[in-house]
Amino acid sequence: MAKYLIVGPSWVGDMVMAQSLFITLKERDKEAIIDVIGPNWSSPILARMPQVRNAITLPTGHGEWGISTRRKLGKSLRSEHYDHAIVMPRSWKSALVPFFAKAKHRVGFTGEQRYILLNERRKLDKEVLNQTVKRFTSLGLPSDEAYPPKQLPNPALRVDPDNQKALFATYQLAKRPAIALMAGAEFGPSKQWPIAYFHDLAKQAIQAGYQIWVLGGPKDAEDGDQITRGLGEFAFNLCGKTKLVDAIDLLAAAEKAVSNDSGLMHVAASVGTEVHGIYGSTSELFTPPLTENKTIHNLHLECSPCFKRNCPLGHTNCQNQLTPDLVAKSVLS
């Protein structure tokens, strides 16, 4: 029985994709114990992963050094006597907790001179490990099996039926089949399909007999209002009203989900919902929704993917030229 301390990623979608690593470790050792360090928001997601024993909260903000905090946390974990530590981020600070926890074998990709902190440093071959999920999963395999991993198990978050029922009652959701819309994108505006297009798609979906749930955080509430405005009783703006764990259960109850390349898209994929992923400035080759039940919408213009937060050319044609009718034809077929 091996004991693992894993330093998880800092984004919702990446944490969902990290489950592929956890599943891989459990497939190789059914008795493996897996504890995962992550931001406070990640605890509800990790709680829905049966492979994870403990979600350990790192009480520092994104981008914050917090060396003394990391030292204190690491020392508090020494009694666990971890056999292995896997450090998924490439930053120097991310390797501190396993080092102070005195995990015996500490592996991660080469980055930021982590020579003392890690005792196995892997080369990040971006051509062979050409997807985020491949990079994550490879760190749990012996080096001779890691470039690339032969199997990539899809994430599968647990769903809480009781919470689903409570959410339907609380928000008085309709009995129609639901399409979830996720219009947010933390990365930047270049990843966002126009809000007016989401509104048009929602209108067509309601006319076709669906109800619409707009999901997102408090920052997305205003966009949610614009999407649902004037659409009547079957359009629900739930942005900022639900917690992340609620989004898991609502997405599992939805028939389909239409999303920018965002964390909630990966959540939808992990619960088996039919995913329609909208790509432009990013690529489905690098961060695809990890499900067979998906449709990718991407115009593949000459200027994309650029992987920029804002369109370098100022027109964002990769999003603007993907019209609502093009997407609706696929979603509502």
N, C-alpha and C positions, 0 to 999 in steps of 0.2 A: 504493500500500500504506500503510494507516494503522496506527499503533501505539497501542494502548490500555492504559492503566493503570486498573484498576477496583478500587475499594474495596468489597469484598463485605459482605454482612450477617453477623450474629453468631449466627444460629440455623440448625440443620440444614435444616429445611424451607425456610427462606428461601434458603439457598445452593443447594438443589436447584432452586427456582423461578427463581433468577437465571440458570440455564442458558438460559431463554427469551430473555434479553437477549443472551447470547453467541451463540446460534444466529442471532438477528436480525442482529447485526453481521456475522457470516460470510456470511449470505445477501446482504447488501448489498455486501460486499467480501470475495471469497474469499481474498484475500491478506492480510487483516487479521491483525495479531499482537495477541493478547490475553493480558495478564498480570493475575492477580487477587490482591489482598491479602486475607488472611483469617486467622482464628485457626488455631492449630496443628492442631486436629482436622479442619479443612476440607480439608487437603491431599489426603487419600485420595479424597475426593469429587471435588475438582477434577481429580485425575489421571484420573478416569473420564469426563471431559468432553473430547472430541477438539478442541473449539474453543479450549481453554485451552493456551497454551504453557507458562507458568510459574505455579505456586502460590507466592506470596510470603508467608511467615509473619510476622505482626506479633507480636513477642514481648512483648505486654502482656495482662493479664487483662481479662475483660469488665467494662466500667465503669471501667477504670483510665485515667488521663489519659496518663501516659508521654510527655510532650511531648518530652523530650530523645531518647527512643528513636525517636519518630516523625520527629524532625528528622534523626537519624543515618541512618535507613532511607531517608528521602527523598533526602538528599544522595548516598547510595550508588547511587541509581537515576538520577541525572542523566545518566550516560553513555548511557542507553537512548534519550534524546531522544524522549520520548513526545509524539505529536501530540494525543492526547485523554486526559482523565481523567474517569471517571464515578464519582461518589461516591454510593453507594446509601443509606447511613444519613444521617440528617438532623442528626447532632450536629456540633458545631464541630470537635472533635478528629479526627473521621473525615476531614476535608478537609485535614489538615496534611501527610500524606505526599505527595500529588500537588503541593501548593504547594511544598514543599521540593525535590521532584524536578524542579520547573520544567516540568511538563507545560504545553503551550501553551494548550490549551482545556480548561477544568475546569468541568464541569457537575454540578449537583445541585439538589435542591429547596431552596427558601428555608427556613432554619431556623437558630436560634442565631446570628444576625448574622454570617454567613459572607461578608461583602462583599469582603474582600481575598482570602480563600482561594479563592473561586470567581469566575470571570469570566463565567459564565452561571448565573443563578439562576432556576429554574423555579418557577412557582406549583404547589402541590399541590392540584389541584381534586379533592376526594374524591368528588364526585358523578360526575364523568366517569371518573376513574381509581379505580373502586370496587372493584378487586381488587389484591392485592399484586403479582401478576404483571404487571398493566397498568402499575403504577407503575414497576416495574423496567425493563420493556421500553421504556417511553416515553422514558427517559433516553438511549437509544441512537438515537433518531430526531430529525430536525429538528423544531423546535417546531410547525410547521404540519402535521405528520403524527402528533403525539404525543398528541392529546387526543380520543379514545383511539387506541391503535395498532390498525390494521385487522387485523393477523394476530398471533397469539400461539402460536408453535410450542411444542409440549409438550417438556418435558425428556426426555432419553433418555440415561441413564448406560450406559457400557459394562459388559459382564459378562465375568468371567474364568472360563471353563469349567474350567480346571485347578484354580483355587482352589475351585470348587464341588466337584469330585471329592475334593479333599483334606479339605474340611469334612465331607463325608459319611463319609469314612473315619475321621477324627479323633473325631467324635462318634457314630459308629456309627448313623447315622440310618437309618430304615426305608425300604423300597421303596414304601410306600403314597404316594398323593398327599398333599401337605402343605398345611395351613392354618397360616399364621403369625399369631400374636396379639401385638399391641403394646399393652400396658396402661399404659405410662408416659405422662406429660405434664409436661414441665418447667414449663409456665406455671402450673399449680396444680391443686388437687383438683377444681375445678368442671368441668374438661375430662375427668375420668376416669370412665369407665364402671366400676361396682363390680367389684372383683376376684372376688367370688362369682359374678357374672354371667359373667365370662370363664371361670371354672371350669365352670359349667354348660354353656356353649357348647362348651367343649373336650370335655366328657364326651359330649355329643350327637354331636359331630363324629367322635370315635373310634368310637362305636357305628355311625356311618354309613360307616366304612371309611377314614377319614383318619388321618394322624399329625398331631400338634400341635407346633409350634415356638414357644416364647415367646421373643421377642426384646426386648432392651433393654440398658441399661447396668448397672453394678454397683449403682446405687440401686434398680433394679427386681428384683434377685435374690430378695428375700424375697417379693415379690408373685408372682414366677414360681414359687416353691416352692408357694405357696398355690393357684395355678391348676392346677399339675400333680399336686398331692398325691393319691395314691390312684388315679391314672388308668392306671397300668401302663406297659407297655413302649413304647407309641406316643405318650407325652407327654414332650417334651424341654424342659427349662428351660435356655436358652442365655444368659440375661441375665448380663452381665458376663464371659462366657467368650469371646465373639467380639468382634472389632474392628468399627468402623463399615464398613470396606471389606468385611468378611465378610458383614455384614448385607445389603449390596447384592447379593452373589452368592446368598445364601440366599433372599432375597425373590424373586429372578429364578427360582429353582428351585421356589418354592411355587406352588400352583395358585391360592390365594386368600390374602388378608390382611385381617384385621379389626383396626381400629386406632382409637384416639382421634385427635383432631385433633392430630397430632404430626409431628415430623420424619421418622420412619420411615414414616409414611403416604405422604409425598411421595416418599420413596425407592422404595417399592413401586410407586407410580404410574409412576415414571420408568423402570421395567424391564418394564412391560407386564403385571404381575400384576393379577388381578381384585381391586379394592379395595373394601372395605366400610368406609366412614368413619362414625364415631360422633360426632355433633355435639350440643351442647346450649347451653353458655354462649357458644360461638362460632358462626360462621355459615359454611356452605358457599358462600354467595354471595361472601364475601370471600377465603377461602383454600381453594378446592376442590382436591381431588386432580386434577392436570392430566393426565387420561386420559379416554378415552371408555369405558373398561372399569371402570366404577365404579357403586356403589350407595350412596346417602346414607341414613343412619338418623338422623332428627331428628324429634322430636315437635312442634316448633314451638309450644311453650307460649307463653302471653301474656307471661310474664316472661323469655323468652329471644329472642335472645341478649343477655346482659348484659355480656359481655366482662370479667367480674370473676374474680379468682383463686379466691375463695371465694364460695359462694352468698350473696347479700345477704339472702335470705329464710330461710336456714338449712335448707332441705329438699332442695336439689339434685334437684328432681323431674324436671328435664330429662334427668337420667341415670337416676335410680332408677325412674322409671315406664316406661323403655324396657326391657322385660323380656327375658331371654335367649331365650324362645320366639319373640318377635317378630323378633329378629335371626336366630336359627337357621333360622327358616322361609325366610328369604331366602338366607342363606349356603349352606344345605344343599339348596336346591331344585335 
